[in-house]
Amino acid sequence: MQKLYIKIVVAIWAVMILSAGAAIAVVRASFSVGPDDSFGPINPSEIVSNIVEAGNMQTRDQGEAAFIDWFSSNAMFRNRLFVTIARDDGELLYESPAGRHPDNTIMTPTIPFEPVTVLRPEGKYLVRIVPVEAFRISPVQRSIARAAFQPQLLWLLLLIAIPMSVLLSVLIARYLVSPLRIFERAGTQLARGDLEVRVASELGDRGDEIAEFASNFDHMAGKIEGLVKAHQRLLRDVSHELRTPLARVLAAASLARKASGDGTAPEFDRIEQEVARLDSMISRLLTYAHLDADEARISKAEVRLDRLVADIAEESRIEADAENRQIVLDVMPFSTVLGDAELLRSCIENVLRNALRYTPPHSAVDVMLKRTSLVCELTIRDHGPGVAEEELEHLFKPFYQTDPAREPQFSGYGIGLAIADKAIELHNGWIEAENADGGGLLVRITLPLAN
């Protein structure tokens, strides 16, 4: 998001700078400004003085009247230039009509034009020539033109304009990016399972497309929340409803065994075994449904995780020895966490039994517990075939089974790791799986320390 923020600031700032540069270039191309701060289609510092000198030379020996007539008879002076001729004592001798309003009042140019001094045999004259365009230029246009042709003033304006443009760009970028940050945070919360997250109330009444998108996002989040809750309710209700007929099947099998007179028939053992498996699966489903519910809460107390792991490993050694498998235990003492001891026991047992199931005979399952200043980290590694990389992220989803787990010798329901994932999540920890170096699957459980 930070990259988008910077891009917007730079883009707006660049547009402002380019626009200002283009405006200055247009002004410089439209006006010819001299060092005397006057400008127009005719440059007084060069052309005007030449015009006055030409009129002086052509009428030098013809007297004052010829000099004045030279200006009054020229059509350019009557239509495009406002000309005044005065003696050095201030007496006005001639004034062209180009500089007058329709009511015959004299116009006032918006910028000053200094008169040109002419020395003639008859005396000294002051000739002032002003382009008609100078009467039409506003003070704002004058300021822009002056800035375009005066480097000192231009740099001063840039020193003021650049910080202001950057500030404006930052404010605009923040206005555009801040809603995206709200959406980013809400999307992250939604992905983590917070189905009650909404964004429209945070954005306020903007009345634009972003507000419409926020409304659609909230509608989508509401739909997802409804579907997930319906799924949880269905899973819980169906599991509860299945337990009653299973209990009846088990009771009927027991009665049939007694009534048959041959209570050792293998068919009865098979019925009871399958019912027991179904009951175990339903119990796991109910556990998962409870942990997955939005209102799921656990009671927390200090748990010595090192002792708990050691107890679980000791209990599992009987099963491991029967299958010619070993459990190699390495735990760091005084590893204390806050949590539900029984729920953590169930979670770790699920992972450890899963590892014992897949590790080959005459091999070991490595169980290691270590702690840092902030967390306890428990790793359980088998030496089995491992899992395809693309399947690792699906291991903790309910009912998901990898291809080797579908083989008859690997019986399971694909629910144990899902329960472990939810249990660890309720303890503010996380669980992850990866293929270990040298083969096998390694499951890592991380929990925050009690302190």
Backbone hydrogen bonds, N-H to C=O, Kabsch-Sander energy under -0.5 kcal/mol:
donor,donor_aa,acceptor,acceptor_aa,energy
5,Y,1,M,-2.1
6,I,2,Q,-2.2
7,K,3,K,-2.4
8,I,4,L,-2.3
9,V,5,Y,-2.1
10,V,6,I,-2.7
11,A,7,K,-2.5
12,I,8,I,-2.5
13,W,9,V,-2.5
14,A,10,V,-2.7
15,V,11,A,-2.2
16,M,12,I,-2.1
17,I,13,W,-2.3
18,L,14,A,-2.8
19,S,15,V,-2.4
20,A,16,M,-2.4
21,G,17,I,-2.6
22,A,18,L,-2.6
23,A,19,S,-2.3
24,I,20,A,-2.2
25,A,21,G,-2.2
26,V,22,A,-2.3
27,V,23,A,-2.3
28,R,24,I,-2.5
29,A,25,A,-2.0
30,S,26,V,-1.6
31,F,27,V,-1.8
32,S,40,G,-0.7
33,V,31,F,-0.6
34,G,38,S,-1.9
37,D,34,G,-1.6
40,G,32,S,-0.9
46,E,43,N,-1.5
47,I,43,N,-2.0
48,V,43,N,-1.2
49,S,44,P,-1.2
50,N,46,E,-1.1
51,I,47,I,-2.4
52,V,48,V,-2.5
53,E,49,S,-2.1
54,A,50,N,-2.4
55,G,51,I,-2.6
56,N,52,V,-2.1
57,M,53,E,-2.4
58,Q,54,A,-2.3
59,T,55,G,-1.1
60,R,57,M,-0.8
62,Q,59,T,-1.3
63,G,59,T,-0.5
67,F,63,G,-1.6
68,I,64,E,-2.1
69,D,65,A,-2.5
70,W,66,A,-1.7
71,F,67,F,-0.8
71,F,68,I,-0.6
72,S,68,I,-2.1
73,S,69,D,-2.2
74,N,71,F,-0.8
78,R,74,N,-1.4
79,N,75,A,-2.1
80,R,76,M,-2.5
81,L,76,M,-1.3
82,F,130,V,-3.2
83,V,81,L,-0.7
84,T,128,R,-2.3
85,I,94,Y,-2.4
86,A,126,L,-2.0
87,R,91,E,-2.5
88,D,124,K,-1.4
90,G,87,R,-2.1
93,L,85,I,-3.4
94,Y,85,I,-1.8
96,S,83,V,-2.6
99,G,96,S,-0.8
100,R,97,P,-1.5
101,H,105,T,-3.6
104,N,101,H,-2.4
107,M,99,G,-3.2
110,T,134,A,-1.7
116,V,127,V,-4.1
118,V,125,Y,-3.1
120,R,118,V,-0.6
120,R,123,G,-2.6
123,G,120,R,-1.3
125,Y,118,V,-2.9
126,L,86,A,-3.4
127,V,116,V,-3.0
127,V,125,Y,-0.6
128,R,84,T,-2.6
128,R,126,L,-0.5
130,V,82,F,-2.4
132,V,80,R,-2.6
134,A,131,P,-1.5
135,F,132,V,-1.8
136,R,133,E,-1.3
137,I,133,E,-0.7
142,R,138,S,-2.3
143,S,139,P,-2.2
144,I,140,V,-2.4
145,A,141,Q,-2.6
146,R,142,R,-2.7
147,A,143,S,-2.3
148,A,144,I,-2.1
149,F,145,A,-1.2
149,F,146,R,-0.5
150,Q,146,R,-0.9
154,L,150,Q,-2.4
155,W,151,P,-2.6
156,L,152,Q,-1.8
157,L,153,L,-2.4
158,L,154,L,-2.2
159,L,155,W,-2.3
160,I,156,L,-1.3
161,A,157,L,-3.2
162,I,158,L,-2.8
164,M,160,I,-1.3
165,S,161,A,-3.0
166,V,162,I,-2.5
167,L,163,P,-2.5
168,L,164,M,-2.6
169,S,165,S,-2.5
170,V,166,V,-2.5
171,L,167,L,-2.3
172,I,168,L,-2.4
173,A,169,S,-2.8
174,R,170,V,-2.6
175,Y,171,L,-2.1
176,L,172,I,-1.9
177,V,173,A,-2.9
178,S,174,R,-2.4
180,L,176,L,-0.5
181,R,177,V,-1.9
182,I,178,S,-1.6
183,F,179,P,-2.3
184,E,180,L,-2.6
185,R,181,R,-2.4
186,A,182,I,-2.5
187,G,183,F,-2.7
188,T,184,E,-2.0
189,Q,185,R,-2.3
190,L,186,A,-2.5
191,A,187,G,-2.3
192,R,188,T,-1.5
193,G,190,L,-1.2
194,D,189,Q,-2.6
195,L,193,G,-1.6
197,V,194,D,-1.1
202,E,199,V,-0.7
203,L,199,V,-1.6
204,G,200,A,-1.3
206,R,204,G,-1.4
212,E,208,D,-1.7
213,F,209,E,-2.4
214,A,210,I,-2.3
215,S,211,A,-2.1
216,N,212,E,-2.2
217,F,213,F,-2.5
218,D,214,A,-2.5
219,H,215,S,-2.1
220,M,216,N,-2.5
221,A,217,F,-2.9
222,G,218,D,-2.4
223,K,219,H,-2.1
224,I,220,M,-2.6
225,E,221,A,-2.6
226,G,222,G,-2.3
227,L,223,K,-2.4
228,V,224,I,-2.7
229,K,225,E,-2.4
230,A,226,G,-2.1
231,H,227,L,-2.3
232,Q,228,V,-2.7
233,R,229,K,-2.6
234,L,230,A,-2.4
235,L,231,H,-2.6
236,R,232,Q,-2.4
237,D,233,R,-2.8
238,V,234,L,-2.8
239,S,235,L,-1.8
240,H,236,R,-2.1
241,E,237,D,-2.7
242,L,238,V,-2.1
243,R,239,S,-1.0
243,R,240,H,-0.5
244,T,240,H,-0.8
246,L,242,L,-1.8
247,A,243,R,-2.3
248,R,244,T,-1.9
249,V,245,P,-2.4
250,L,246,L,-2.6
251,A,247,A,-2.2
252,A,248,R,-2.7
253,A,249,V,-2.4
254,S,250,L,-2.0
255,L,251,A,-2.3
256,A,252,A,-2.6
257,R,253,A,-2.2
258,K,254,S,-1.8
259,A,255,L,-2.6
260,S,256,A,-1.8
261,G,257,R,-0.6
261,G,258,K,-0.6
265,A,262,D,-1.6
268,F,265,A,-0.9
269,D,265,A,-1.1
270,R,266,P,-2.4
271,I,267,E,-2.2
272,E,268,F,-2.5
273,Q,269,D,-2.3
274,E,270,R,-2.5
275,V,271,I,-2.5
276,A,272,E,-2.2
277,R,273,Q,-2.0
278,L,274,E,-2.5
279,D,275,V,-2.7
280,S,276,A,-2.2
281,M,277,R,-2.4
282,I,278,L,-2.5
283,S,279,D,-2.2
284,R,280,S,-2.1
285,L,281,M,-2.5
286,L,282,I,-2.6
287,T,283,S,-2.2
288,Y,284,R,-2.8
289,A,285,L,-2.9
290,H,286,L,-2.4
291,L,287,T,-2.4
292,D,288,Y,-2.5
293,A,289,A,-0.8
293,A,290,H,-0.6
296,A,293,A,-1.6
301,A,339,G,-1.9
303,V,337,V,-3.4
305,L,303,V,-1.3
305,L,335,S,-2.2
306,D,335,S,-0.8
308,L,304,R,-2.2
309,V,305,L,-2.6
310,A,306,D,-1.9
311,D,307,R,-2.4
312,I,308,L,-2.2
313,A,309,V,-2.4
314,E,310,A,-2.2
315,E,311,D,-2.3
316,S,312,I,-1.9
317,R,313,A,-0.9
317,R,314,E,-0.6
318,I,314,E,-0.5
318,I,315,E,-0.5
319,E,315,E,-0.5
320,A,316,S,-2.3
321,D,317,R,-3.3
322,A,318,I,-1.6
323,E,319,E,-0.8
323,E,320,A,-0.8
324,N,321,D,-1.5
325,R,320,A,-2.9
326,Q,363,S,-2.1
328,V,326,Q,-0.5
328,V,365,V,-2.5
329,L,327,I,-0.7
330,D,367,V,-2.3
332,M,369,L,-1.2
336,T,334,F,-1.0
337,V,303,V,-2.5
338,L,448,P,-0.6
339,G,301,A,-2.6
339,G,337,V,-0.5
341,A,339,G,-0.7
344,L,340,D,-2.6
345,R,341,A,-2.5
346,S,342,E,-2.4
347,C,343,L,-2.2
348,I,344,L,-2.7
349,E,345,R,-2.7
350,N,346,S,-2.1
351,V,347,C,-1.9
352,L,348,I,-2.9
353,R,349,E,-3.0
354,N,350,N,-1.8
355,A,351,V,-2.0
356,L,352,L,-2.4
357,R,353,R,-1.7
358,Y,354,N,-1.2
359,T,355,A,-2.0
362,H,324,N,-3.7
363,S,360,P,-1.0
365,V,326,Q,-2.5
366,D,364,A,-0.5
366,D,381,R,-2.3
367,V,328,V,-3.3
367,V,365,V,-0.6
368,M,366,D,-0.5
368,M,379,T,-2.6
369,L,330,D,-2.7
370,K,377,E,-2.2
372,T,375,V,-2.9
376,C,447,L,-3.2
377,E,370,K,-3.5
378,L,376,C,-0.5
378,L,445,I,-3.1
379,T,368,M,-2.8
380,I,443,V,-2.3
381,R,366,D,-2.5
382,D,441,L,-2.2
391,E,388,A,-2.0
392,L,388,A,-0.7
392,L,389,E,-0.9
394,H,391,E,-1.2
395,L,391,E,-0.6
395,L,392,L,-1.2
397,K,394,H,-1.9
399,F,414,G,-2.4
400,Y,397,K,-1.6
400,Y,414,G,-0.8
405,A,402,T,-0.6
406,R,402,T,-0.6
406,R,403,D,-1.5
407,E,404,P,-1.5
410,F,407,E,-1.9
411,S,409,Q,-0.7
419,I,415,I,-2.1
420,A,416,G,-2.1
421,D,417,L,-2.3
422,K,418,A,-2.0
423,A,419,I,-2.6
424,I,420,A,-2.5
425,E,421,D,-2.0
426,L,422,K,-1.9
427,H,423,A,-0.7
427,H,424,I,-0.8
428,N,425,E,-1.7
429,G,424,I,-2.3
430,W,446,T,-1.8
432,E,444,R,-2.1
434,E,442,L,-2.3
436,A,440,G,-2.4
439,G,436,A,-1.9
440,G,384,G,-0.5
442,L,434,E,-3.0
443,V,380,I,-2.6
444,R,432,E,-3.0
444,R,442,L,-0.5
445,I,378,L,-3.3
445,I,443,V,-0.5
446,T,430,W,-2.7
447,L,376,C,-2.4
449,L,374,L,-2.8
450,A,336,T,-2.3
